[in-house]
Amino acid sequence: MAKIRQLVPELAEVARVELNEDEANRDALIMALRNWINEQNYLEARTDDQFLVAFLRFCLWDLEQAKKRVLFFYDYKSKERGLLKSRAVDDKLFELARSGIFATLPNPIGPGGPRIHFTRMGHIETSKHSVGDIFRFHAFRSEIEINTDDNWNIAGVVEVIDFTKIPYSLLLQFDSSLFKRMNAFLEHGIPTNLLATHIVNASRETQFVLTIIRNVMKQKELLHIHPNLESLHKAIGKEYLPTELGGNNGSLNEAITRYEAQLNTFTPYFNDDERFGVDEKLRAGNSQQQAALVTGVASAEEGTFRKLDFD
């Protein structure tokens, strides 16, 4: 029997109905994915049950899609050293954990509902934190969630972003190529679905720009711009927001403590992670296509996962 966490009944029902999870063939599919990984001499990947089940669940238990996603996950981490740098937990990650920029709220939106991420843009100090640093922290946090958070993996994630005092110098760091490189990992690698992004406390000028962006998005329903806190309360439910926003879903300071504890706990995990990846010298076949995926320039037709598409 596979060694995975037992789901609460509400989340187990979501997995069954929405992800096609079937206990009758679950163990066999986990084993098949593990066997495939072990047969690829160019691929070194984690093969424990809990890690693999996250990819199978995201891919609706389609074994071939799970293979592609695991391969991309490690292909990206092997090639994108500029953004991810070392995989070891370092002082920069602890600095970001303590900064108050990020919070994962303790309670999802109902027992079978999505996890809530909260980001305070105004806490980003551009003299200390680059866009690349923030992306790297998000990648580390996501890998911790692959191993620990069933709601995040099965029901998805809702992002709440507070734009209070967002530093303009941060926006100047973004360009289209950087966005594509970062979005490739979110789109093709990390096994979770972004269900919605809620933006609050944006200036009038920022709201205008965000509205223009939303108007050209095919999936307009993913981006919500709230003129005030009351609007956010109605959209998510006041009880699911942190105390700092009038809710009762933990405080942002408590989230800082949790991040630091998680980084300490997972330090051996990430130290060990350096040995996993893709060895191009051993890989034969269509490596050019994989390289295109890693840099985020693959055509929409090559992907099979949820995207943020633009007209």
CORVEN-V553839 format. One record per backbone hydrogen bond with DSSP energy under -1.0 kcal/mol. NH is the residue of the N-H (numbers start at 1). CO is the residue of the C=O. If there is no record, write none. Layout:
BEGIN
nh,co
NH,CO
NH,CO
END
This chain:
BEGIN
nh,co
4,2
12,8
13,9
14,10
15,11
16,12
17,13
18,14
21,15
25,22
26,22
29,25
30,26
31,27
32,28
33,29
34,30
35,31
36,32
37,33
38,34
39,35
40,37
43,40
44,277
52,48
53,49
56,52
57,53
58,54
59,55
60,57
61,56
62,59
66,62
67,63
68,64
69,65
70,66
71,67
72,68
73,69
74,70
75,71
76,72
77,73
78,74
79,75
80,76
81,79
84,80
85,81
94,90
95,91
96,92
97,93
98,94
103,118
105,116
109,114
110,108
113,110
115,156
117,158
118,103
119,160
120,101
121,162
123,120
124,121
128,125
129,125
134,130
135,131
136,132
137,133
138,134
139,135
140,136
141,137
142,138
143,139
144,140
145,141
146,142
147,143
149,145
153,149
154,150
155,151
156,151
157,193
158,115
159,196
160,117
161,198
162,119
163,200
166,163
170,167
172,168
173,170
174,171
179,175
180,176
181,177
182,178
183,179
184,180
186,182
187,183
188,184
189,185
190,185
192,190
195,157
197,222
198,159
199,224
200,161
207,203
208,204
209,205
210,206
211,207
212,208
213,209
214,210
215,211
217,214
218,309
222,219
223,220
224,197
226,199
232,228
233,229
234,230
235,231
236,232
237,233
240,237
241,238
243,250
245,242
246,243
247,242
249,241
255,251
256,252
257,253
258,254
259,255
260,256
261,257
262,258
263,259
264,260
265,261
266,262
270,266
271,267
272,268
273,269
275,272
276,273
277,44
279,42
282,279
283,279
287,285
290,286
291,287
292,288
293,289
294,290
295,291
296,293
297,292
302,299
311,216
END
